[in-house]
Amino acid sequence: MVDPDIRKAIEIIDQKILSLQQARNQLAQAFGLEQSPHDKASAITIAAASIPFPGIPGKHLVADQRKPRKEALAEFLITHGPMSRVEIVAKSGLPEGSISYCLSDSRFFEQSKDGNWGATEFSRHGFELKSQRSNPTDSA
């Protein structure tokens, strides 16, 4: 059996690694640098975005790392339901600083009396409209 403190330390390190990989890829994308299939960091990030986070039960990753952060976080909360900031950081795969920045926008996110964060009606409406546009046959 693994010591819970060691497991938590590994979880934190894994989160930081993913955050750094995402930052690296965003910087490369912003300056038009192609991500080579042989680029180890890109390959790890692409793989991590498409499969469950290794070694952390219940870790969800935001599927499309190219979405704007607010949109990705809103979609995550709509899909998985309201949760605490700590749970969002642990489960979403988004960098902690991005989560703090996003949650400060009261148009998109609201905190309930129990302390959990969820998407506002504005976010839900936008998510529904986007879903209808991407699946026009479903709305007919």
Secondary structure, DSSP 8 states (H G I E B T S, - for coil): ---HHHHHHHHHHHHHHHHHHHHHHHHHHHTT----TT-HHHHHHHHHHHS--TT-TT----S-TTS-HHHHHHHHHHHH--B-HHHHHHHH-S-HHHHHHHHT-TTTEEE-TTS-EEE-HHHHHHHHHHHHHH-HHHH-
